[in-house]
Amino acid sequence: MADSKQQKLDRVKAALSHREGDRVPVSDFFWTGFINRAKARWGDIDMYRKFDLDYVVVNPNMDPVIRDFEILEDDGVNIKLRTGFGAVVRRSGSAPMPHFDSFSVGEPEEMEGFILEDARDRRRLYRAGDDQINGVGDAIGRNTPSWSDRVDSYCSDFPVFGSICEGYEFLWRCIGTENSLVWMMTEPEMFGAFVKRLGDFLTGLMEFQIEESRGRLAGMYVWGDVAYVNGMLFSPEIWREYFKPITARIIKACRDAGLMVIYHGCGNAALIYNDFIEIGLDGYNPVECKAHLDVVELKKDYGGRLCFVGNYDVREMESGNRDRIKREALYKLQSARNGGWICQSDHSVTSGVSPDSYAYMVELLREYGTYPLNAERIEAELDELDKKLGK
């Protein structure tokens, strides 16, 4: 029998507040390839309902200009299209992720004239159609149902998080990564003015979601990749000057509305974790293992101050080896003492994960992740697995 929405809400709130609920929460994001494998295994299912996960994230239409994709090429395997960001995106059937061929802004002076349609345009929340955040990923998705319809489809049974990009995550989609990193140094005045305008747009769209949710939202996800595997994409000082103020505005508005806030930032952004704590962030996701991050070690420094959401090494799930999958679950559960950890993959459940491997991981979290944790059993079985696997 599925848990109630209130049970799920209570356990997520407990984890984010560094308390022990009834058990460790579990949720995730899923690649299309995994979803297709799961449907081939179990039929036309929804991942969140199949595994009775603890929350769902729903993205609005964040495109600067609201319009359906303009298809430039399509041979049935490869597709090239232009989005409402003005970006030209190429998706190859053999590639794991899309390639951005070009962006609509090529010169610094063009930032001033970049078109941002109204953040509170009702089409962002009530129109089905194409948009870049929802539709461009490991597959191209067309005619995405409206944000409101998707929220409605889940909010009776799950805590639902809305979502918004922070400044840099939105910026690079407008002008490209190279221009972003160069112009912040060479054209600080034009760059700063553009980032501020983006921040106003993003804050407005986030507030619009809260207003129009009418109590249907439990939290907000903030998308913001400002790091790579070895550290920040730019200095913490640059982040604090341009992007921290936007993130702080978003978090404050959410907290004023009584919403939980989780920031999704790939790579290793540990240099600014204390900044996130300062501006009131509840949880940080996905805490990538590939970026040399380990929640058990991080908990020693940030326990009681920042909840970590993720860090289950998806490579262990991809292995299909049940001992490796179990060892990863038991090791990471050590970080769940006194709350402060939500189990998710360290980015997304990839196409290389078998449905049975993911189901086994969820089963392990339900068996061993019930509070109070049986620390002696976890440690003893972890020791046995370490010996068996030669750790």
N, C-alpha and C positions, 0 to 999 in steps of 0.2 A: 504494500500500500504506500502511495506517495506521501511524503511529508507535506504538511500544510504550509502555506505561504508564511504564516506567522512563525512557525518553527524555523524556517529558512532565514527569515529576517532576523530573528533573535540570535541565531548562531553566527550570522555574518556580522551583525553589530557587536557581538561579544568579541569575536576575533579582532575586529578593527579597534576595539576599545581595550585590548590586552586583558581580556577576561576569558575564562573557560566556559563555553556554552555546553550544549549537550554532546556535540562532537565537532571535529574539525570540518569547516565548510569546504566544498569542492565545486569548482566550475571550470570553464575553459572556453577557448575559441577553436574552431575546427576548419581545416582546409577542405575544399570541395572534394578532393580525391578521397579523403577519409570518409566524408559523408556518403559519397557514392559507394565505397566499400561497405560501410555500415548498412546502407539500404539494400545492397545486394545480399547481405548476411541476414537481415531481420525484416526486410520489407520497407515500405514508405513511412519511416519514423522521423520524429524530431529528436535531435540529440539530447536536448535539455530535459525532455519528458522521459525519454528512454532510460537515461541514467539518473533521473530525479536530482538534477544539479541544483545548486543553491542560489544562483542569480543569473540574469540575462542582461546583456548590453544591447541597446538599440540606438543606431546612429540616425540623425536627421540628414536632410540634404544640405550639406555645407558648401556646395559649389558656389563660387562668386556670382556666376550667371546661371540661372535655372533653365536648363534646356536638356533635351535628350541627346544622347551621343550622336555625333556625326560620323558615320562609318565611311572611312576613306579607302580601305581595302579589306576584302574578306574572301579568302579562297577555301573556306571550310575548315582549315586548320589554323591558319594565321590570320589575325585581325588587327587592323590599324584604325584608330578612331581619335576624335577630338572631343574633349570633355568640357564641362562648364567652367573649369579652371583655365581653359584655353590651351591646355597641354595636349600634345599629340602622343598617344600611347600605343605601343605595339605589343601584342600578346601572341606568343608562339605556343603552339600546342605542346612542344617538348620542353619548354622552360618552366621552372617552378614559380616565377613571378614575372610581372610585366616589365617592359623597358620603356622609359620615357625618352622619346625621340627629340622633343623640343618643348619649349615653354613660350607663353605668349609675350613675356617681357624679355627683351634681349639687351637693353641699354638702361643704365640707371635712371635716366630722365623719364623713362616710360612708367616707372612705378607710380608717379603722381597721377597718371591718367588711367591706371588699372581700375576696371569697373567692378564694384562690389554692389550688387543689388541688395535691397532692403533685408537686413538680418531677420526682421519680423514678418517677412512675406509668408503668408499662410501656406503657400505651396511647399515650403520647406518641411512642414509637418503633416500636411493633409493631402499632398499630391503623390500618386504613384507615378513612377517613371525612372529615368536613369540619373545616376549621380556618381561622382568619382569615388567617394569613400566607400559607399556600399557596393559599387558595381565593378571596381577594378582591383583585382587581387590575383589569386592563383587561377582564377577563371574570370570571364567577363559575365557579369550579371545584368540582365536587362529588365526593365519594368519592375523595379523593386516596389513592393507594397508601401504605402505611406507609413511614416513614422508613427502616426497615431494608431493606425490599424495594427501595426506590429506590437506597439505597447499594449493595446487592448487584448491581443491574442495571448499575451503572457501574464498580464498584471494580476489576474485573479489567482494564479498559482505560484508565481515567483516574484521575489523582489526584482524590480526592473531598474537598471541604470540607464539614464540618457548618456549622451556623450558630446564632447567638443574637442577640437584641436587646440593646443596652446600655440603661442606665436610662431616658433620655429617650424613646427610640424606643418602649419598652414603656409608659412612663408615659402618653403622650398617647393611646395606644389604650385606656387604662383610664378616663381622666378628661377627655379632650379637650384640644386645644391651648390654648384660652383659659384654662381653669381651671389648666392647668399653669403658664402664664406668670404668671398673677395670684397663685396661691397660694404660689408659691415666694418671693414678696415679702411677702404679707400674712399667711400662716400658716406661718412657717418651721418651727416645731416639729412640727406635724402632717405637713407636707409632707416634712420630713427623715426622720421615722419611716417614712412610707409608702415613700419612695424606698429607704431601707435595706432594707425588707422585700422590695421588688421585686428589689433587688440580690442578696439571698440566694437568692430563687427562681431568678433567671436564672443565677447562678453554679452552683447545684445542677443545673439542667437541662443546662447546658453540660458539667459534669463527668460527668453521666449519659451523655451522648452519647459522650464519650471512653471511658468504662468499657465501654459496650455495643458500641462500634465494634470492639473486639478487633483493633485494628491496621488497620481498613479506612479510617480517615480519615487524610488527609495534612495537613489544615489546618482552620481555623475562620474563617468570615466573621462579622464583628460588624456588625450593622445599627445605624446611629445617626445619624439626620438631626438635627443640632443647629445648622444654618445655613441661610440662604437665599441668593439670588443676590448680595446686597450685603454679607453678613457673618453674624455669629453671631445666633441667635435671642435670646440673652441674653448677658450679659457672660462673658468667660473666667473671671472670678472665681467666678461662680455655677456654671459648669460644673465648675471645679476643686473646689468645695465639695461638690456633690451627685453628680456623674456621673463624674468622673475616677476616684474610688476603685473604682467598680464595673468600669469598663473596665480599670483596672490589675489587679484581681483576675482578670478573665477572661483577659487576656493572659498573666499569670504562670502560671495553671493550664495554658494551652495550651503555653507554652514549656517548662514542666516536663515535659509529656507529649511533647515533641519535635515539636509541630505548628507549621506556619506560620500566621500570623495576618494577615488583611487586614480593614481597617475600611472599611465602605461608608457614607460620609456625603455626602449631597447638599449643594449650595450651597457657599459659600466659608467654610471653617473654618480658613483659613491662620493665624489668630491662635493656634491651639492645636496646630499641627503639631509644634512643639518639645516640647510636652507628650507627644504620642504617641511621639516619639522617646525621650523620657526613660523612658517605661514599657514600651519594648521592642517597639513595633509594627513589623511587617515592611513592610506595604504599605498605601497609602491609595487608595480607589476611591470615586466614579467620576471625580473631578477634572473637574467640569462646565465646558465651554467657555462656556456661558451665564452662569456665575458668574465670568467674567473670569479664568479660570485657564488657564495655558499650561504644559505640562510642560517645554518647552524652557527657559523662563525659570525655572521652579521648580527645575529640576535645578541651576542655578547656585548656589542657596542651600542645597538639601537633598541634593544628589548625594552618594552614599556613606552617607547617614544614613536616608533614607526612600525606599522604592520607590513609584513612582506607577503605578497600575493603572487605565487608562482614558484619557480626554481625547481620543479620536478623535471629532471633532465629527460627531454623527449627522446634523446638517443637511446636511453634505456628501454623505453617503450618500443622504439623502432627495432630493437634487437630481437624482440619476440621471446627472449630468454626469461622465463618466469622467476628464476633466482635473482637475476639482475633487476627486474622490475620490482620484486619484493624488497631487495636490499635498498634500492633508492627510496622506496616508500618509508621503510623503517628508519633509515638514516635521517630523512628530512622531517619525520615526525618528532624528532628530538627538539626541533625548533618550535613546536606547538605548545610546549609547556607554558602555562599561564596565558594562553591565547597568543595573538600576534602573528599567526600564520594561516593563510588560506591556501589550500592545495590547488595549484594549476600547473600546467606545463610551463616550461621556461620560455615559451612564446606562444605556440599554437600546436594543436594535435595535427601532425603532418600526414600527408598521403602515404608515407612509409610506415605508419602505425596500423597494425591490424586491429579490427574491431574487438577481437577477443583480448588482445593485450590491453587496450584501454579499459575494457570492462573489468579485467583482473585488477588493474590499478585502483579503480573506484571501489571494488570489493575489498581490497586491502585497507583503504582509508576508512571504510565503514567498520571493518572488523577491529583494526588497531587504533583508530582515531577517535574512539568514544571516550569522553571524559568521565572520571579522572583517568588519564592515560596510565596504562600498566607499564611503567618505565622498566621494571625488572624484566618483564617478558620481552619488551622491545629490544633492550640491550642484549639479552641472552641470545635471541634469535638473530640479531644483527651480527654478533660475534661468530655464530655458526656459519652464517652466509659469507662473512669476510674470509673465514678459513676455507670454505668451499670454493670461493671465487679467487682465492689467492690475493686478497687485498692486503 
